[in-house]
Amino acid sequence: MKIKAGIKLGICTALLLSTLAACSNKDASPGAAQSEKGVKITFYTVDQNNAFTDLVKAYQQERPEVKIELLNAQAGTDYIQKYEALQASSNPPTAAMLEQQTVLKFKDTLLDLESEKAKYEKLTLPGTIERNLFEGKFVGVPWTTQGYGLLYNKRVVEEAIGGTFDPASVKTRNDLEALFKKVEAAGKAPVLIHGSDWSLGSHYLSLAYGLQSKKVEDNRNFLEGLKKGSVDLSGNPQFNGLLDTFDLLKKYNLRKNDPIVADFNKDTIDFAKGNAAFYFMGDWAWSVMDPVEGRDKQFGIMPLPISNNPDDYGNQEIPVLEPFLYTIDKTRATPEQQEAAKQFFEWMVTSEQGQNSIISKMGLIMPYKDLKVKGTNAISPSISNYVKEGKVINLGMFKFLPGDHYAKLGASMQKYLINKIDRKGFIKEMESYWKSQAVN
């Protein structure tokens, strides 16, 4: 069940919200209050299969002095709009699971977790906390990671090459095309592009910003330069390399005769069954792939090379992002409530029961070391390995993208995909869009 039709900006924010389909709690009241025998907090989140309900019950059995009231957006309502309404009513929840853009918007109302930072830097995989700072401040605890790139069907690729496939062997665009040619010669479609605006405008095009530098601040300055009109995309190597690779994907696309049908389920099922060797998508596709009858068993993920220099940033890294963070209110919550929320968050991400709920029940990836639970998502191990090795594209700039970015520029990408506009026309539309943001 989706909270809202359509896909929101973020690394499949709405797909994650869909995974965490909301269970309504009509009797829940937003305010947090002290109880007579302990402390009471409210937690704004999205329940899936009662996963958070069960976690709260288990935690309260261990800590009976802490009462936690779940606040869930009802099915069909907008999750973020409801949170904004709680803020507007001066009755925010003690704790909330928020997407990055919302954290940025309300960061001045959120508790600075600097005292917790060193602890979480030790608990999480390298780079996790750095990616999730807001103007240098740690105001949200990461709990799940999403990664994307070129998913691959191991059986299809290995049958095409006649041996074991090592994704690390593909370091350049030329390497990728050589592999595509082998797959095509074996009678299979080399790759599948999902033609929706959110996939093209959010996931693919955001790489044009994230690949400018390993530093988030540099990439943010690049966005500001686009607004001011001081960036010339026609001469930008990362942007043009990304489009050169997109041209390659277009050439070998399973859907090239009808590229913007954009049926996510059909595309994902076709990939799971081996109708295409590669699929530009993320780990969230597993929720559709897993139950497919007759699907292949082994899958992985690899980087999308954007040049023919193996050492160029992005050719051996995959983009990752922590789409949601656990946050704590500082405007209404008492120190006792804030401390209770901190302890509850830590328990959820470090205890075996908490990890089992997130990894097994919700089917998500956690950016933490020494996990006590193994998941069933066949794509997760590949992503975790890239993260552990530090081979990731830092998409920390994602929170600075305008809310209509994926829809507006996703539509432009669709026109480029079907050759309605050429590269010059796409650049014109993209630069025009960003200049229009200068007044916002």
C-alpha positions as CSV (number, residue, x, y, z in Angstrom):
1,M,0.0,0.0,0.0
2,K,1.4,3.3,-1.0
3,I,1.1,6.4,1.2
4,K,0.8,8.6,-1.8
5,A,0.5,7.8,-5.5
6,G,3.6,8.6,-7.5
7,I,7.3,8.7,-6.6
8,K,8.7,11.4,-4.4
9,L,12.1,13.0,-4.7
10,G,14.8,11.0,-2.9
11,I,16.5,7.7,-3.6
12,C,13.1,6.0,-4.1
13,T,11.7,7.8,-1.1
14,A,8.1,6.8,-2.0
15,L,9.1,3.2,-2.7
16,L,10.6,3.0,0.8
17,L,7.5,4.6,2.2
18,S,5.5,2.1,0.2
19,T,7.7,-0.7,1.8
20,L,6.9,0.8,5.2
21,A,3.1,0.9,4.4
22,A,1.4,2.9,7.1
23,C,-0.9,1.4,9.7
24,S,-3.2,4.2,11.0
25,N,-3.5,5.0,14.7
26,K,-6.6,7.1,15.0
27,D,-6.4,7.5,18.7
28,A,-2.8,8.8,18.7
29,S,-2.2,12.3,20.0
30,P,0.8,14.2,18.7
31,G,2.0,15.7,22.0
32,A,4.6,14.1,24.2
33,A,4.1,14.1,27.9
34,Q,5.6,13.0,31.2
35,S,3.9,10.0,32.8
36,E,3.5,9.6,36.5
37,K,5.9,6.6,36.7
38,G,8.3,7.4,34.0
39,V,8.6,9.1,30.7
40,K,6.3,9.1,27.6
41,I,7.4,9.9,24.1
42,T,5.7,10.0,20.7
43,F,7.3,8.5,17.7
44,Y,6.2,9.6,14.2
45,T,7.0,6.8,11.7
46,V,5.5,4.5,9.1
47,D,4.6,0.9,10.2
48,Q,5.1,-2.1,7.9
49,N,3.6,-5.4,9.0
50,N,3.4,-3.9,12.5
51,A,7.2,-3.9,12.6
52,F,7.5,-0.7,14.7
53,T,4.5,-1.7,16.8
54,D,6.2,-5.0,17.7
55,L,9.5,-3.1,18.4
56,V,7.8,-0.7,20.7
57,K,6.1,-3.5,22.6
58,A,9.4,-5.4,23.0
59,Y,11.3,-2.3,24.1
60,Q,8.6,-1.4,26.7
61,Q,8.9,-4.9,28.1
62,E,12.6,-4.2,28.7
63,R,12.0,-0.6,29.8
64,P,8.5,-0.5,31.4
65,E,9.2,3.0,32.6
66,V,9.2,4.3,29.0
67,K,5.9,4.7,27.2
68,I,6.1,5.1,23.5
69,E,3.1,6.2,21.4
70,L,3.3,5.5,17.7
71,L,2.0,8.2,15.3
72,N,1.4,6.8,11.9
73,A,0.2,8.6,8.7
74,Q,-3.0,7.0,7.7
75,A,-3.1,5.2,4.3
76,G,-3.7,7.6,1.5
77,T,-2.4,10.7,3.3
78,D,0.9,12.5,2.7
79,Y,3.4,11.5,5.2
80,I,5.5,14.7,5.1
81,Q,2.5,17.0,5.0
82,K,1.1,15.4,8.1
83,Y,4.5,16.0,9.9
84,E,4.5,19.6,8.7
85,A,1.0,20.0,10.1
86,L,2.2,18.8,13.5
87,Q,5.0,21.3,13.4
88,A,2.6,24.1,12.4
89,S,0.3,23.3,15.3
90,S,3.3,23.6,17.7
91,N,2.7,20.0,18.8
92,P,5.6,18.1,17.1
93,P,6.3,14.5,18.0
94,T,9.2,13.8,20.4
95,A,10.9,11.6,17.7
96,A,10.3,11.2,14.0
97,M,11.5,9.3,11.0
98,L,12.1,12.0,8.4
99,E,13.4,12.1,4.8
100,Q,16.5,14.3,4.3
101,Q,14.7,17.2,2.6
102,T,12.4,17.4,5.6
103,V,15.3,17.3,8.1
104,L,16.9,20.2,6.2
105,K,13.7,22.2,6.3
106,F,13.1,21.7,10.0
107,K,16.7,21.3,11.2
108,D,16.4,24.3,13.5
109,T,13.7,22.5,15.5
110,L,15.7,19.3,15.8
111,L,18.0,18.3,18.7
112,D,21.7,18.5,18.0
113,L,23.0,15.0,18.5
114,E,26.7,16.0,18.8
115,S,27.0,14.1,22.0
116,E,26.0,10.9,20.2
117,K,28.1,11.5,17.1
118,A,31.3,9.7,18.1
119,K,29.3,6.6,19.2
120,Y,27.5,6.4,15.9
121,E,30.7,6.9,13.9
122,K,32.0,3.8,15.6
123,L,28.8,1.8,15.0
124,T,28.3,2.7,11.4
125,L,30.2,1.9,8.2
126,P,32.8,4.5,7.0
127,G,31.3,7.7,5.6
128,T,27.8,7.1,6.9
129,I,27.7,9.9,9.4
130,E,29.7,12.3,7.2
131,R,27.0,11.9,4.5
132,N,24.3,12.8,6.9
133,L,25.5,16.1,8.4
134,F,23.5,19.2,8.0
135,E,25.7,22.2,7.8
136,G,28.2,20.3,9.9
137,K,25.6,19.2,12.5
138,F,24.5,15.7,13.4
139,V,20.7,15.9,13.9
140,G,19.6,12.6,12.6
141,V,20.5,8.9,13.3
142,P,20.8,6.8,10.1
143,W,19.2,3.4,10.1
144,T,18.8,2.2,6.6
145,T,20.8,2.6,3.4
146,Q,19.8,2.5,-0.2
147,G,22.1,2.0,-3.1
148,Y,21.7,1.9,-6.9
149,G,23.6,1.4,-10.1
150,L,23.7,-1.4,-12.6
151,L,22.0,-4.4,-11.2
152,Y,23.1,-7.6,-12.9
153,N,21.7,-11.0,-13.4
154,K,24.6,-13.3,-12.7
155,R,23.3,-16.3,-14.8
156,V,22.6,-14.2,-17.9
157,V,26.0,-12.4,-17.8
158,E,28.0,-15.6,-17.2
159,E,26.3,-17.5,-19.9
160,A,27.1,-14.7,-22.3
161,I,30.8,-14.5,-21.4
162,G,31.3,-18.2,-20.8
163,G,32.8,-17.9,-17.4
164,T,32.7,-16.3,-14.0
165,F,31.7,-12.6,-14.0
166,D,33.7,-10.2,-11.9
167,P,32.0,-6.8,-11.8
168,A,35.3,-5.2,-10.9
169,S,36.5,-6.0,-14.4
170,V,34.2,-3.3,-15.8
171,K,36.1,-0.1,-15.2
172,T,35.3,2.0,-18.2
173,R,32.5,2.8,-20.6
174,N,34.3,0.8,-23.3
175,D,34.5,-2.2,-21.0
176,L,30.8,-1.9,-20.5
177,E,30.0,-1.8,-24.2
178,A,32.2,-4.8,-24.8
179,L,30.2,-6.7,-22.3
180,F,26.9,-5.5,-23.7
181,K,28.0,-6.8,-27.2
182,K,28.7,-10.3,-25.7
183,V,25.3,-10.4,-24.1
184,E,23.6,-9.3,-27.3
185,A,25.5,-11.9,-29.3
186,A,24.2,-14.5,-26.8
187,G,20.7,-13.5,-27.7
188,K,19.8,-11.5,-24.7
189,A,19.0,-7.8,-24.2
190,P,22.1,-6.2,-22.6
191,V,20.3,-3.7,-20.4
192,L,16.9,-2.3,-19.2
193,I,16.2,1.4,-18.6
194,H,13.2,2.1,-16.5
195,G,11.7,5.2,-18.2
196,S,9.9,6.9,-15.4
197,D,10.6,10.5,-14.5
198,W,11.7,9.6,-10.9
199,S,14.3,7.0,-12.1
200,L,15.7,9.3,-14.9
201,G,15.3,12.7,-13.2
202,S,16.2,11.7,-9.6
203,H,18.4,8.6,-9.7
204,Y,20.2,9.0,-13.0
205,L,20.5,12.8,-13.3
206,S,21.5,13.4,-9.7
207,L,24.8,11.7,-10.5
208,A,25.6,14.8,-12.6
209,Y,25.8,16.7,-9.3
210,G,27.2,14.0,-7.0
211,L,30.1,13.2,-9.3
212,Q,31.5,16.7,-9.4
213,S,33.4,16.2,-6.2
214,K,33.7,13.8,-3.3
215,K,32.9,16.8,-1.0
216,V,29.2,17.7,-0.5
217,E,29.9,21.4,-0.1
218,D,31.6,21.5,-3.5
219,N,28.6,19.8,-5.1
220,R,26.3,22.2,-3.3
221,N,28.3,25.1,-4.8
222,F,27.9,23.4,-8.2
223,L,24.1,23.6,-7.7
224,E,24.4,27.3,-6.7
225,G,26.4,27.9,-9.9
226,L,23.7,26.3,-12.0
227,K,21.2,28.7,-10.4
228,K,23.4,31.7,-11.1
229,G,24.0,30.5,-14.7
230,S,27.8,30.4,-14.1
231,V,28.0,26.6,-14.9
232,D,28.4,25.6,-18.6
233,L,27.0,22.1,-18.8
234,S,28.1,21.7,-22.4
235,G,31.7,21.7,-21.2
236,N,31.3,19.8,-18.0
237,P,33.1,16.4,-18.2
238,Q,31.1,14.6,-15.6
239,F,27.8,15.7,-17.1
240,N,28.7,14.8,-20.6
241,G,30.3,11.5,-19.6
242,L,27.0,10.6,-17.8
243,L,25.1,11.4,-21.0
244,D,27.6,9.5,-23.1
245,T,26.9,6.5,-21.0
246,F,23.2,7.1,-21.1
247,D,23.5,7.1,-25.0
248,L,25.1,3.6,-24.6
249,L,22.3,2.4,-22.4
250,K,19.7,3.7,-24.9
251,K,21.4,1.8,-27.7
252,Y,21.2,-1.5,-25.9
253,N,17.9,-1.0,-24.0
254,L,15.4,-3.8,-24.0
255,R,12.7,-1.2,-24.2
256,K,14.2,0.9,-26.9
257,N,11.1,0.5,-29.1
258,D,8.9,1.9,-26.4
259,P,11.2,3.3,-23.7
260,I,8.9,5.4,-21.6
261,V,6.1,2.9,-20.8
262,A,7.7,2.9,-17.3
263,D,6.0,-0.1,-15.8
264,F,8.1,-0.7,-12.7
265,N,6.7,-4.1,-11.9
266,K,7.0,-5.4,-15.5
267,D,10.6,-4.0,-15.9
268,T,11.7,-5.5,-12.6
269,I,10.0,-8.9,-13.3
270,D,11.6,-9.1,-16.7
271,F,15.0,-8.5,-15.2
272,A,14.4,-11.1,-12.5
273,K,13.5,-13.7,-15.1
274,G,16.6,-13.0,-17.1
275,N,15.2,-11.0,-20.0
276,A,17.9,-8.4,-19.6
277,A,21.4,-8.8,-18.2
278,F,21.6,-5.4,-16.5
279,Y,19.0,-3.0,-15.0
280,F,19.6,0.6,-13.9
281,M,17.9,0.4,-10.6
282,G,18.4,0.1,-6.9
283,D,18.1,-2.5,-4.1
284,W,14.4,-1.5,-3.5
285,A,13.6,-3.6,-6.6
286,W,14.1,-6.7,-4.5
287,S,10.6,-6.4,-3.0
288,V,9.2,-7.0,-6.5
289,M,11.9,-9.5,-7.6
290,D,11.8,-11.8,-4.6
291,P,8.3,-13.3,-5.0
292,V,8.6,-13.8,-8.8
293,E,8.0,-17.4,-9.7
294,G,10.8,-18.9,-11.8
295,R,13.2,-16.0,-11.2
296,D,16.9,-16.3,-11.2
297,K,18.7,-16.7,-7.9
298,Q,21.9,-14.7,-8.1
299,F,22.0,-10.9,-8.5
300,G,24.5,-8.1,-7.8
301,I,25.2,-4.5,-8.4
302,M,28.0,-2.7,-10.0
303,P,29.1,0.9,-10.8
304,L,27.9,2.8,-13.9
305,P,31.2,3.9,-15.7
306,I,30.9,7.5,-17.1
307,S,34.3,7.7,-18.9
308,N,37.2,5.6,-20.2
309,N,39.5,6.5,-17.4
310,P,39.3,3.8,-14.7
311,D,40.4,6.3,-12.1
312,D,37.7,8.8,-12.6
313,Y,35.4,9.2,-9.6
314,G,32.2,7.1,-10.1
315,N,33.7,4.5,-12.4
316,Q,34.3,2.1,-9.5
317,E,31.8,3.5,-7.0
318,I,28.1,3.2,-6.5
319,P,25.8,5.9,-5.3
320,V,24.3,5.4,-1.8
321,L,22.1,7.4,0.5
322,E,20.4,7.1,3.8
323,P,16.9,8.3,2.8
324,F,15.4,8.5,6.2
325,L,16.9,9.6,9.6
326,Y,15.7,9.2,13.2
327,T,15.3,12.7,14.7
328,I,14.4,14.3,18.0
329,D,12.4,17.5,18.7
330,K,14.1,20.2,20.7
331,T,11.2,22.7,20.9
332,R,8.7,20.9,23.1
333,A,10.4,17.7,24.3
334,T,11.8,17.7,27.8
335,P,15.4,16.6,28.5
336,E,14.0,13.3,29.9
337,Q,12.0,12.7,26.8
338,Q,15.0,13.5,24.5
339,E,17.1,11.1,26.5
340,A,14.5,8.4,26.2
341,A,14.3,8.9,22.5
342,K,18.1,8.6,22.2
343,Q,18.1,5.3,24.0
344,F,15.2,3.9,22.0
345,F,16.9,4.8,18.7
346,E,20.2,3.1,19.9
347,W,18.3,0.0,20.9
348,M,16.5,-0.2,17.5
349,V,19.7,-0.2,15.5
350,T,22.0,-2.2,17.8
351,S,19.8,-4.9,19.4
352,E,19.2,-8.2,17.6
353,Q,15.5,-7.7,17.8
354,G,15.7,-4.2,16.2
355,Q,18.0,-5.4,13.5
356,N,15.9,-8.4,12.7
357,S,12.8,-6.2,12.3
358,I,14.6,-3.7,10.0
359,I,16.6,-6.3,7.9
360,S,14.3,-9.3,7.9
361,K,10.8,-8.0,8.4
362,M,11.2,-4.7,6.5
363,G,13.8,-6.1,4.0
364,L,16.1,-3.1,4.3
365,I,19.9,-2.6,4.4
366,M,21.5,-1.2,7.5
367,P,24.7,0.9,7.3
368,Y,26.1,-0.7,10.5
369,K,29.1,-2.8,11.4
370,D,28.9,-6.2,13.1
371,L,25.2,-6.8,12.3
372,K,23.7,-9.7,14.2
373,V,21.2,-10.5,11.5
374,K,21.5,-11.5,7.8
375,G,18.9,-10.4,5.3
376,T,17.3,-12.1,2.3
377,N,17.8,-9.3,-0.2
378,A,20.1,-10.8,-2.8
379,I,21.4,-7.4,-3.8
380,S,22.2,-6.2,-0.3
381,P,25.6,-8.0,0.0
382,S,27.0,-6.3,-3.1
383,I,25.9,-2.8,-1.8
384,S,27.3,-3.5,1.7
385,N,30.7,-4.5,0.2
386,Y,31.0,-1.3,-1.7
387,V,30.1,0.7,1.4
388,K,32.6,-1.3,3.6
389,E,35.3,-0.6,1.0
390,G,34.4,3.1,0.9
391,K,33.6,2.8,-2.8
392,V,30.6,5.0,-2.8
393,I,29.4,8.2,-4.5
394,N,28.5,10.7,-1.8
395,L,25.0,11.9,-2.6
396,G,24.9,14.2,0.4
397,M,23.9,17.0,-1.9
398,F,20.6,15.3,-2.6
399,K,18.8,17.1,0.2
400,F,19.5,20.4,-1.6
401,L,17.6,19.5,-4.7
402,P,14.3,21.3,-5.3
403,G,11.1,19.4,-4.7
404,D,10.1,19.5,-8.4
405,H,13.5,18.5,-9.7
406,Y,12.7,14.9,-10.6
407,A,9.4,15.7,-12.3
408,K,10.7,18.7,-14.3
409,L,14.0,17.4,-15.4
410,G,12.8,13.8,-15.4
411,A,10.4,14.9,-18.2
412,S,13.4,16.4,-20.0
413,M,15.3,13.2,-19.6
414,Q,12.3,11.3,-21.1
415,K,12.4,13.5,-24.1
416,Y,16.1,12.9,-24.5
417,L,15.5,9.1,-24.1
418,I,13.0,9.1,-27.0
419,N,15.2,11.5,-29.1
420,K,12.6,14.2,-29.0
421,I,15.4,16.6,-28.1
422,D,19.1,16.2,-28.6
423,R,21.9,16.9,-26.1
424,K,21.9,20.6,-26.9
425,G,18.2,20.8,-26.3
426,F,18.4,18.9,-23.0
427,I,21.2,21.2,-21.8
428,K,19.0,24.2,-22.6
429,E,16.1,22.8,-20.6
430,M,18.3,21.8,-17.7
431,E,20.1,25.2,-17.5
432,S,16.7,27.0,-17.8
433,Y,15.2,25.0,-15.0
434,W,18.1,25.7,-12.6
435,K,18.1,29.4,-13.4
436,S,14.4,29.5,-12.5
437,Q,15.3,28.2,-9.1
438,A,17.4,31.4,-8.4
439,V,14.3,33.2,-7.3
440,N,13.1,30.4,-5.0
